[in-house]
Amino acid sequence: MGNQTQKWKPQGGFWLAVLVIAAFVGVDVLGTQFIQNTTARLLIDSLVRVVFGALSLWLLIKYFDKGNWRNVIHGKNLGAALLAGGGVLIYILAEIIIVFTKTPASYWRELKSIPWQLLFADLICQQITTGFFEEITFRGLLLEGYYQHGERTGRRRLVYGLLSGLLFAALHIGSGSELFAGVFGFAMAAIYLHSHNILVPMVLHFLQDLAAHAMGYETQLVMIEMWPVWALLALLVVWAVAFLLLPEKSPLCVKGGSGEAAGGIV
């Protein structure tokens, strides 16, 4: 019975993530649809993300015997994580350069007229909490089961990465950004599966959302050709696949407060 339970344990994180996501969507939609004030709605939405992010973190710690949160959110393998996230960083920088170089000067004057409370709630509070909740859930909780396998291969990392990307795209159905969400989720999964570091995906997620939402306040953006966007998305996919196939760089992990073998099986 114990061996059978251990056999199915890697899949448990996926189903726990699905349950958390479903509960989050229900609470988020029902809890904010009646709030008329935009700033208040954003702040409450941010609080919901903190609560569900904390829930995912707790489930990850308990289900996978991680001991405490410091064994999940850490700076280990920082170099490997940053290298695996290089494609995402290039995308963010190119996105800013392409769009903001075409932004009229009037945008900056228009941005200054927006209440600082709204900008803070949207660009800081919501984007930081989004990076926390979505990375802990879609990458940490959903993908941690990979590290339960005795045989950890590039093919298996590809499967886990695709699952993360597809589920992340499903969360964004109806937003018009399903394709980008799927590719972005796949790229974030590659960072985690290559380095076992969740901190870098959180920071990159925040930077991407910050740039995207800042652009959302622009009402006079010049339309750009789509080929640079497709090229950048292709770069993200190729970069992610490369680091999923490369040997992983898992840090020495700690389980339940005691030393654990290197390789990231926790």
C-alpha positions in Angstrom: 0.0 0.0 0.0 2.9 2.3 0.9 4.6 1.7 -2.4 1.4 2.3 -4.3 0.9 5.6 -2.6 4.5 6.6 -3.3 4.0 5.7 -7.0 1.1 8.1 -7.4 2.6 10.9 -5.2 4.3 12.8 -8.2 0.8 13.3 -9.8 -0.7 14.6 -6.5 0.9 18.0 -6.9 -0.7 18.5 -10.2 -4.2 17.7 -8.9 -3.7 19.8 -5.8 -2.7 22.7 -8.1 -5.8 22.2 -10.2 -8.0 22.3 -7.1 -6.3 25.5 -5.8 -6.7 27.2 -9.2 -10.4 26.2 -9.5 -11.1 27.6 -6.0 -9.1 30.7 -6.7 -11.1 31.4 -9.9 -14.4 31.0 -8.1 -13.4 33.2 -5.1 -11.8 35.8 -7.3 -14.7 36.2 -9.6 -17.4 36.1 -7.0 -15.4 38.2 -4.5 -14.6 41.2 -6.7 -17.4 41.5 -9.3 -19.6 43.6 -7.0 -16.8 46.1 -6.1 -17.1 49.3 -8.1 -14.1 51.1 -7.0 -11.2 50.0 -9.2 -8.4 50.6 -6.6 -10.3 48.7 -3.9 -11.0 45.9 -6.3 -7.4 45.6 -7.2 -6.3 45.6 -3.6 -8.8 42.9 -2.6 -7.8 40.9 -5.7 -4.2 41.1 -4.5 -5.2 39.9 -1.1 -7.0 36.9 -2.6 -3.8 36.1 -4.5 -1.7 36.2 -1.3 -4.1 33.9 0.5 -4.2 31.3 -2.3 -0.4 31.6 -2.9 0.1 30.9 0.8 -2.3 27.9 0.5 -0.3 26.5 -2.4 2.9 27.1 -0.5 1.5 25.3 2.6 0.3 22.3 0.4 3.6 22.1 -1.3 5.5 22.0 2.0 3.2 19.5 3.6 2.5 17.2 0.7 6.2 17.0 -0.5 7.7 17.1 3.0 9.7 20.2 2.4 10.0 21.1 6.1 9.5 24.9 5.8 9.1 27.7 3.2 12.8 28.4 3.0 13.3 25.0 1.3 10.9 26.2 -1.4 11.7 29.9 -1.8 15.5 30.2 -1.8 18.4 31.6 -3.7 20.2 28.3 -4.5 21.3 27.7 -8.1 20.7 31.4 -8.8 23.1 31.4 -11.8 21.5 28.4 -13.4 18.0 29.9 -12.9 19.0 33.2 -14.4 20.6 31.5 -17.4 17.5 29.4 -18.0 15.4 32.6 -17.7 17.6 34.4 -20.2 15.0 34.0 -22.9 12.3 35.5 -20.8 14.5 38.4 -19.8 15.3 39.1 -23.5 11.6 39.0 -24.3 10.8 41.5 -21.5 13.6 43.9 -22.7 12.6 43.6 -26.3 8.9 44.2 -25.4 9.8 47.4 -23.6 12.1 48.7 -26.4 9.7 47.9 -29.2 6.6 49.3 -27.7 8.0 52.2 -25.7 10.1 53.6 -28.5 6.8 54.0 -30.4 5.0 55.6 -27.5 4.2 59.3 -28.0 5.4 61.8 -25.4 1.8 62.5 -24.4 1.7 59.1 -22.8 4.0 60.2 -20.0 1.9 63.2 -19.3 -1.2 61.1 -19.3 0.4 58.6 -16.9 1.1 61.4 -14.5 -2.5 62.3 -14.3 -3.6 58.8 -13.1 -4.0 58.6 -9.3 -1.0 57.1 -7.6 -3.2 54.9 -5.5 -4.5 53.2 -8.6 -1.0 52.8 -10.1 0.3 51.4 -6.9 -2.6 48.9 -6.5 -2.3 47.8 -10.1 1.4 47.9 -11.0 2.9 47.0 -7.7 0.4 45.2 -5.4 -1.4 43.1 -8.0 1.7 42.2 -10.0 3.8 41.2 -7.0 1.1 39.0 -5.7 0.3 37.5 -9.1 4.0 36.5 -9.5 3.9 34.9 -6.0 0.6 33.0 -6.4 1.0 31.9 -10.0 4.6 30.7 -9.7 4.1 28.9 -6.4 1.0 27.2 -7.9 1.7 26.6 -11.6 5.4 25.9 -11.1 6.1 25.0 -7.5 3.1 22.9 -6.5 2.3 21.6 -10.0 5.9 20.7 -11.0 7.4 19.5 -7.7 6.2 16.0 -8.4 8.9 15.8 -11.1 11.5 15.7 -8.3 9.8 12.6 -6.8 10.8 10.5 -9.8 13.8 8.2 -9.5 14.6 8.7 -13.2 14.6 12.3 -14.1 15.0 12.8 -17.8 14.7 15.6 -20.4 11.7 13.9 -21.8 10.0 13.9 -18.5 10.9 17.6 -17.9 9.3 18.4 -21.3 6.1 16.7 -20.3 5.9 18.5 -17.0 6.8 21.8 -18.7 4.0 21.3 -21.3 1.5 20.5 -18.5 2.4 23.8 -16.8 2.1 25.8 -19.9 -1.2 24.3 -21.0 -2.8 24.8 -17.6 -1.5 28.3 -17.5 -3.0 29.0 -20.9 -6.3 27.5 -19.7 -6.4 30.0 -16.9 -6.2 32.9 -19.4 -9.0 31.6 -21.8 -11.1 34.5 -22.9 -8.4 37.1 -22.3 -7.0 37.1 -25.8 -3.6 36.2 -24.5 -3.9 32.4 -24.3 -1.0 31.7 -26.7 1.4 34.0 -24.9 0.3 32.7 -21.5 1.0 29.1 -22.7 4.4 30.0 -24.0 5.3 32.1 -20.9 4.1 29.3 -18.6 6.3 26.8 -20.5 9.3 29.1 -20.2 8.8 29.6 -16.5 8.5 25.9 -16.0 11.8 25.4 -17.8 13.5 27.7 -15.2 12.1 25.7 -12.3 12.7 22.3 -13.7 16.3 23.2 -14.7 17.3 24.9 -11.4 14.7 24.0 -8.8 14.6 27.7 -8.0 11.2 29.4 -7.8 12.5 32.9 -6.8 13.8 33.8 -10.3 10.5 32.9 -12.0 8.7 35.0 -9.4 10.8 38.1 -10.1 10.7 37.6 -13.9 6.9 37.1 -13.7 6.6 40.4 -11.8 8.8 42.3 -14.4 6.8 40.9 -17.3 3.4 41.8 -15.8 4.7 45.2 -14.7 5.7 46.1 -18.2 2.5 44.7 -19.8 0.2 46.5 -17.4 2.1 49.8 -17.6 1.6 49.6 -21.4 -2.1 49.0 -20.7 -2.5 52.6 -19.6 -1.4 53.9 -23.0 -4.3 54.9 -25.2 -2.2 56.0 -28.1 0.1 53.1 -28.7 1.2 52.8 -32.3 0.4 49.4 -33.8 3.6 47.4 -34.4 4.2 44.6 -36.9 3.6 41.1 -35.5 6.7 39.4 -36.8 8.9 40.6 -33.9 6.3 39.3 -31.5 6.2 35.9 -33.2 10.1 35.8 -33.3 10.3 36.5 -29.6 7.7 33.8 -28.8 9.7 31.4 -30.9 12.8 32.4 -29.0 11.1 31.7 -25.7 10.0 28.2 -26.9 13.5 27.2 -28.2 15.2 28.6 -25.1 12.9 26.7 -22.8 13.2 23.4 -24.7 17.0 23.7 -24.6 17.1 24.1 -20.9 14.6 21.4 -20.3 16.8 19.0 -22.3 20.0 20.1 -20.6 21.0 18.3 -17.4 19.2 19.9 -14.5 21.1 21.8 -11.8 19.1 21.0 -8.7 20.5 22.4 -5.4 21.1 20.5 -2.2 17.7 20.3 -0.6 16.6 19.9 3.0 13.7 17.7 4.0 12.0 18.1 7.3 14.9 20.0 8.8 17.4 17.2 8.1 20.1 16.8 5.4 18.9 15.3 2.1 20.8 13.9 -0.8 21.9 16.2 -3.6 19.9 16.1 -6.8 16.7 17.7 -5.6 14.7 14.6 -4.7 12.6 16.0 -1.9 
